Amino acid sequence: MNTIQATDQHTMKAFGRIPLVEVQGKNCTCTDENGKTYIDFGSGIGCNVLGWCNDAWVDAVCNQVRSLQHACNYYYTQPQAELCEKLAKVTGFPRMFFGNSGAEANECAIKVARKYSSDKYGKERGTIVSLVNSFHGRTIATLAATGQDIFHQYFYPFPTGHVFAKANDLDDLKSKLDGTVCGIMLEVIQGEGGVCALDKEYVQAVRKLCDENDIILIIDEVQTGCGRTGTFLAQEHFGIKANVTTMAKAIGGGLPIGICLVDDKCADVITPGTHGSTFGGNPVVCAGAVAVLDTVTADGFLDSVKKKAAYLRAELSKIPEIESLSGIGMMIGITLKSKDAHDVMLAANDAGLLVLTAKEKLRLLPPLTITKDEIDAGLAILRKVLA
């Protein structure tokens, strides 16, 4: 069987794939079917937070799959209980809902905001304000909440109740508060929008607006959460706490997960029958997530992430072709002076380095366990490609 031919013949053409068949990996290095090795600066778009096949994660997943692979949410499992108890302690959010993706987590967040407002004010207060240049998922509702015109094609009609405000423009946001708004949804770093961090003063002002108007603040941490920026949640850099926070990607360590976390204000909004998920909170996925959580929250781990991020950023800034860097911590956007980011991504791939793009930028999301030697090896390839 030819892997590429079989896949291309039988799957929908939803992805612009690179002709690389990954077969094995360890930490920040993977191998293709021809035995060629690659340094991974993308971690599966931020999912392989502990790198490829981390020992603790593999042991947790394999041990769990041998005892109980699935349980209906009518019942309880130990891995789900352990994960929610530890995650509540780490984040300060007392309750959560488990799904299977970032889009599902964001769908849940939208439902929480709307039901909170419906319960308290009635059905006329259901508008969600999100930001221009945002990205919140590819389901119909999360596409409607995504503030990029390129995604608002083909799939009409989109759900109503979504409006957009300009990022870092408080007056524009205030102009949207017409009495129908129940939630404001934002990414503190717009990942797919170009790795653009919001201004701290703006985020804090949004928090204050939400408090003054009894509006639910939703922060989408699908890409930023679980240590990516050097703190467990990126909102910690901004000195605020959302009412609802969504997580996915990294917390699963490579298995599908989505989590919608809520504060005390929203803790009792979702009631039996108002939301659900067949596979949400799956015991195998939760066991892996516990291993991720234990590793990322261990003493010194996030400090090491900050140090590695500072080193990587400092070395990147020395490359002549790089004009500027954006993002925070190990979430890095790279603006190039003359080269096309997509062309550079393909050239880096050919040279043995896996990187990503975000709009016109290169994007780096290395595993948080990456070693200095692996950073240096990846940088050496990138320097050659950009020379």
PLY file of the C-alpha trace (Angstrom):
ply
format ascii 1.0
element vertex 387
property float x
property float y
property float z
element edge 386
property int vertex1
property int vertex2
end_header
0.00 0.00 0.00
1.24 3.49 -0.87
0.22 5.59 2.12
-0.01 8.89 0.28
-1.91 7.50 -2.72
-4.38 5.59 -0.57
-5.05 8.60 1.63
-5.45 11.01 -1.28
-7.76 8.59 -3.10
-10.16 7.98 -0.25
-10.22 11.09 1.97
-11.87 14.42 1.26
-9.48 17.11 0.05
-9.77 19.14 3.25
-6.04 19.57 3.85
-3.13 20.93 1.86
-0.92 18.00 2.77
2.87 17.80 2.57
4.12 14.49 1.09
5.65 13.24 4.33
4.60 10.00 6.05
5.45 10.14 9.76
5.95 6.70 11.27
7.80 7.09 14.57
8.88 9.79 16.98
10.64 10.45 20.27
10.66 13.78 22.08
11.27 16.44 19.40
12.45 14.16 16.59
10.34 12.07 14.23
11.17 9.67 11.41
9.41 9.18 8.10
8.80 5.92 6.22
12.12 6.31 4.39
14.13 6.65 7.59
14.70 10.40 7.30
14.58 12.29 10.62
13.03 15.67 11.35
13.27 18.16 14.21
9.73 19.11 15.17
9.05 22.81 15.85
5.29 22.39 15.35
4.23 19.59 17.75
1.19 18.69 15.65
-0.09 22.28 15.82
0.62 22.42 19.53
-0.82 19.03 20.53
2.31 16.99 21.28
3.17 19.21 24.21
5.44 16.54 25.76
6.90 15.65 22.38
6.54 12.32 20.61
5.76 9.27 22.77
6.68 10.70 26.17
7.26 7.75 28.51
4.91 8.89 31.29
2.13 9.69 28.82
2.55 6.39 26.92
2.49 4.37 30.15
-0.65 6.15 31.38
-2.50 5.65 28.08
-1.45 2.02 27.61
-2.26 1.06 31.19
-5.70 2.62 30.94
-6.60 1.13 27.55
-5.96 -2.34 28.96
-8.50 -1.87 31.74
-11.31 0.40 30.44
-11.32 2.04 27.03
-14.69 3.82 27.15
-17.48 4.55 29.56
-20.81 6.25 28.98
-21.19 9.52 30.90
-24.11 8.04 32.79
-21.34 6.53 34.92
-18.12 7.64 36.59
-14.48 6.77 35.91
-11.36 7.32 37.98
-9.30 9.01 35.23
-11.98 11.65 34.62
-12.31 12.29 38.35
-8.55 12.62 38.77
-8.23 14.98 35.82
-11.05 17.32 36.80
-9.91 17.48 40.43
-6.32 18.33 39.47
-7.30 20.75 36.72
-9.68 22.59 39.05
-6.87 22.99 41.56
-4.35 24.22 38.97
-6.67 26.67 37.17
-9.05 27.79 39.91
-12.09 26.89 37.80
-14.38 24.71 39.93
-16.34 22.96 37.15
-15.72 21.81 33.59
-17.24 19.96 30.67
-15.23 17.46 28.61
-15.54 17.20 24.83
-13.26 16.11 22.01
-11.83 19.24 20.37
-11.26 22.95 20.71
-14.27 23.68 18.53
-16.47 21.58 20.82
-15.09 23.36 23.88
-15.90 26.71 22.28
-19.40 25.54 21.33
-19.94 24.67 24.98
-18.64 28.09 26.04
-21.10 29.84 23.72
-23.94 27.74 25.14
-22.87 28.56 28.71
-22.89 32.31 28.02
-26.25 32.19 26.27
-27.93 29.99 28.86
-26.57 32.09 31.74
-28.11 35.15 30.14
-31.33 33.37 29.14
-31.85 32.08 32.67
-31.35 35.55 34.12
-32.58 38.02 31.46
-34.61 36.08 28.90
-34.02 34.99 25.34
-33.38 38.44 23.79
-29.86 38.68 25.26
-27.89 36.15 23.22
-25.26 38.00 21.16
-21.63 36.89 21.30
-18.98 39.51 20.51
-15.69 38.12 19.24
-12.72 39.89 17.70
-11.74 40.65 14.15
-8.91 38.27 13.13
-9.99 35.62 15.64
-10.32 31.89 15.07
-12.52 29.67 17.23
-13.10 26.50 15.21
-14.60 24.95 12.08
-18.06 23.89 13.20
-20.84 26.11 11.92
-21.27 27.98 15.22
-17.55 28.46 15.84
-17.05 29.58 12.24
-19.77 32.15 12.88
-17.77 33.29 15.92
-14.53 33.49 13.90
-13.63 37.02 12.87
-11.95 36.33 9.52
-13.85 36.84 6.27
-11.98 34.03 4.54
-13.83 31.51 6.72
-17.25 33.06 6.04
-17.77 31.38 2.69
-19.65 28.43 1.20
-21.56 27.28 4.27
-24.45 29.74 4.43
-26.58 30.41 6.30
-24.44 30.92 9.38
-26.06 31.10 12.81
-27.06 34.58 13.87
-26.06 36.27 17.13
-22.38 36.91 16.37
-20.77 40.33 15.90
-17.13 41.40 15.71
-15.09 44.14 17.35
-11.62 45.34 16.41
-8.85 43.93 18.60
-7.32 46.42 21.04
-10.01 49.01 20.21
-12.07 49.47 23.37
-14.34 52.12 21.85
-15.28 49.77 19.02
-16.07 47.04 21.53
-18.21 49.39 23.60
-20.17 50.31 20.48
-21.27 46.67 20.16
-22.77 46.55 23.66
-26.36 47.26 22.66
-28.11 45.40 25.45
-28.27 42.09 23.56
-24.73 40.93 24.38
-24.35 37.94 26.69
-20.69 37.06 26.05
-17.38 38.44 24.82
-15.09 35.79 23.36
-11.41 36.35 22.69
-7.99 34.79 22.36
-5.35 36.67 24.35
-2.97 35.58 21.57
-4.64 35.20 18.18
-2.94 32.04 16.93
-4.36 31.35 13.48
-4.65 35.11 13.04
-0.86 35.52 12.99
0.28 34.86 16.60
-0.82 38.35 17.67
-0.96 39.06 21.41
-3.59 41.50 22.64
-2.58 44.53 24.69
-2.65 43.87 28.42
-4.52 47.11 29.14
-7.16 46.18 26.59
-7.74 42.72 28.06
-8.04 44.17 31.54
-10.51 46.79 30.29
-12.60 44.04 28.65
-12.68 42.19 31.97
-13.95 45.35 33.66
-16.61 45.92 30.99
-17.87 42.38 31.46
-18.08 42.85 35.22
-19.97 46.13 34.86
-22.50 44.71 32.38
-22.88 41.15 33.71
-21.42 39.78 30.48
-19.63 36.42 30.41
-15.96 36.72 29.42
-14.84 33.69 27.41
-11.13 33.20 26.76
-10.22 30.66 24.11
-6.98 28.98 25.28
-7.15 26.07 22.84
-3.70 26.94 21.51
-2.27 29.00 24.37
-3.18 26.81 27.34
-1.26 24.12 29.22
2.07 25.92 29.55
2.57 27.08 25.95
3.37 30.66 27.00
5.35 29.80 30.15
2.34 30.02 32.47
-0.30 27.32 32.67
-2.91 29.62 31.15
-1.90 32.56 28.97
-4.45 34.82 30.65
-2.16 34.82 33.68
0.20 37.12 31.74
-2.65 39.62 31.48
-3.58 39.65 35.16
-7.19 38.58 34.68
-9.39 35.50 34.92
-12.18 34.65 32.51
-15.61 33.40 33.49
-15.22 30.63 30.94
-11.95 29.24 29.56
-11.60 26.66 26.82
-8.70 24.24 26.41
-7.82 21.45 23.97
-4.75 20.47 21.92
-1.86 20.28 24.42
-3.75 18.99 27.44
-4.46 15.72 25.58
-0.80 15.18 24.75
-1.78 13.91 21.29
-5.23 12.43 21.91
-8.46 14.32 21.14
-9.82 16.39 24.01
-11.67 19.63 24.58
-12.44 21.19 27.95
-14.74 24.07 28.85
-13.92 25.39 32.33
-16.29 27.69 34.21
-16.05 29.85 37.32
-18.48 29.96 40.24
-20.74 32.39 38.36
-21.33 29.83 35.62
-20.88 26.64 37.63
-24.53 25.62 37.61
-25.60 26.89 34.17
-25.39 23.56 32.33
-27.98 21.13 33.67
-28.92 17.54 32.70
-30.11 17.41 29.11
-28.79 20.84 28.06
-25.43 19.57 26.78
-23.65 16.27 26.20
-20.91 14.30 24.48
-20.59 10.58 23.78
-16.81 10.44 24.00
-16.17 13.50 26.19
-14.14 12.57 29.27
-13.04 9.28 27.72
-10.96 7.38 30.33
-8.00 6.76 27.99
-7.81 10.39 26.94
-8.19 11.56 30.55
-5.44 9.23 31.72
-3.11 10.76 29.14
-4.20 14.25 30.13
-3.40 13.55 33.78
0.14 12.59 32.75
0.42 15.84 30.77
-0.92 17.88 33.66
1.39 16.25 36.21
4.41 16.89 33.99
3.61 20.49 33.08
2.80 21.48 36.66
5.84 19.75 38.22
8.27 22.01 40.06
10.52 23.88 37.67
8.88 22.75 34.43
7.30 26.06 33.45
10.46 27.91 34.50
12.37 25.72 32.06
9.83 26.57 29.34
10.43 30.29 29.92
14.20 29.84 29.74
14.05 27.79 26.55
11.64 30.26 24.99
13.94 33.17 25.83
16.92 31.33 24.31
15.01 30.37 21.15
13.70 33.90 20.68
17.15 35.42 21.22
18.72 33.13 18.62
15.91 33.73 16.13
16.32 37.49 16.47
19.93 37.14 15.26
18.89 35.69 11.87
19.15 38.47 9.26
16.05 37.41 7.29
13.81 37.64 10.37
12.23 41.06 10.73
10.30 40.58 13.99
8.87 38.04 16.43
5.41 37.95 17.98
3.56 35.87 20.56
4.61 34.89 24.07
6.84 32.08 25.31
6.95 29.02 23.08
4.21 30.39 20.83
6.21 32.29 18.23
5.21 34.14 15.09
8.01 35.10 12.69
7.71 37.96 10.21
10.18 37.55 7.35
11.81 40.39 5.43
11.71 39.02 1.90
10.81 35.33 1.78
7.35 33.75 1.62
6.47 31.88 4.81
4.77 28.99 3.01
7.78 28.51 0.73
10.07 28.54 3.76
7.88 25.95 5.51
8.21 23.59 2.53
11.96 24.18 2.23
12.44 23.59 5.96
10.47 20.36 5.68
12.76 19.18 2.87
15.76 20.05 5.03
14.45 18.11 8.05
12.63 20.74 10.14
8.86 20.80 10.74
7.42 24.31 11.11
4.01 25.91 10.66
2.54 29.07 9.20
-0.05 31.56 10.43
-1.22 33.94 7.75
1.93 35.59 6.36
4.14 34.43 9.24
6.12 31.36 10.11
4.78 29.86 13.32
6.71 27.80 15.86
5.02 25.68 18.55
7.79 23.32 19.72
7.12 20.60 22.30
7.67 22.08 25.75
10.05 19.22 26.51
12.40 20.18 23.68
16.08 20.07 24.65
18.67 22.75 23.96
20.41 20.38 21.55
17.16 19.94 19.62
16.59 23.69 19.58
20.09 24.22 18.23
19.63 21.51 15.60
16.38 23.08 14.42
17.88 26.56 14.40
20.80 25.36 12.28
18.38 24.09 9.64
16.28 27.25 9.76
19.36 29.46 9.36
20.36 27.57 6.22
16.87 27.75 4.76
16.61 31.49 5.43
20.13 32.32 4.23
0 1
1 2
2 3
3 4
4 5
5 6
6 7
7 8
8 9
9 10
10 11
11 12
12 13
13 14
14 15
15 16
16 17
17 18
18 19
19 20
20 21
21 22
22 23
23 24
24 25
25 26
26 27
27 28
28 29
29 30
30 31
31 32
32 33
33 34
34 35
35 36
36 37
37 38
38 39
39 40
40 41
41 42
42 43
43 44
44 45
45 46
46 47
47 48
48 49
49 50
50 51
51 52
52 53
53 54
54 55
55 56
56 57
57 58
58 59
59 60
60 61
61 62
62 63
63 64
64 65
65 66
66 67
67 68
68 69
69 70
70 71
71 72
72 73
73 74
74 75
75 76
76 77
77 78
78 79
79 80
80 81
81 82
82 83
83 84
84 85
85 86
86 87
87 88
88 89
89 90
90 91
91 92
92 93
93 94
94 95
95 96
96 97
97 98
98 99
99 100
100 101
101 102
102 103
103 104
104 105
105 106
106 107
107 108
108 109
109 110
110 111
111 112
112 113
113 114
114 115
115 116
116 117
117 118
118 119
119 120
120 121
121 122
122 123
123 124
124 125
125 126
126 127
127 128
128 129
129 130
130 131
131 132
132 133
133 134
134 135
135 136
136 137
137 138
138 139
139 140
140 141
141 142
142 143
143 144
144 145
145 146
146 147
147 148
148 149
149 150
150 151
151 152
152 153
153 154
154 155
155 156
156 157
157 158
158 159
159 160
160 161
161 162
162 163
163 164
164 165
165 166
166 167
167 168
168 169
169 170
170 171
171 172
172 173
173 174
174 175
175 176
176 177
177 178
178 179
179 180
180 181
181 182
182 183
183 184
184 185
185 186
186 187
187 188
188 189
189 190
190 191
191 192
192 193
193 194
194 195
195 196
196 197
197 198
198 199
199 200
200 201
201 202
202 203
203 204
204 205
205 206
206 207
207 208
208 209
209 210
210 211
211 212
212 213
213 214
214 215
215 216
216 217
217 218
218 219
219 220
220 221
221 222
222 223
223 224
224 225
225 226
226 227
227 228
228 229
229 230
230 231
231 232
232 233
233 234
234 235
235 236
236 237
237 238
238 239
239 240
240 241
241 242
242 243
243 244
244 245
245 246
246 247
247 248
248 249
249 250
250 251
251 252
252 253
253 254
254 255
255 256
256 257
257 258
258 259
259 260
260 261
261 262
262 263
263 264
264 265
265 266
266 267
267 268
268 269
269 270
270 271
271 272
272 273
273 274
274 275
275 276
276 277
277 278
278 279
279 280
280 281
281 282
282 283
283 284
284 285
285 286
286 287
287 288
288 289
289 290
290 291
291 292
292 293
293 294
294 295
295 296
296 297
297 298
298 299
299 300
300 301
301 302
302 303
303 304
304 305
305 306
306 307
307 308
308 309
309 310
310 311
311 312
312 313
313 314
314 315
315 316
316 317
317 318
318 319
319 320
320 321
321 322
322 323
323 324
324 325
325 326
326 327
327 328
328 329
329 330
330 331
331 332
332 333
333 334
334 335
335 336
336 337
337 338
338 339
339 340
340 341
341 342
342 343
343 344
344 345
345 346
346 347
347 348
348 349
349 350
350 351
351 352
352 353
353 354
354 355
355 356
356 357
357 358
358 359
359 360
360 361
361 362
362 363
363 364
364 365
365 366
366 367
367 368
368 369
369 370
370 371
371 372
372 373
373 374
374 375
375 376
376 377
377 378
378 379
379 380
380 381
381 382
382 383
383 384
384 385
385 386
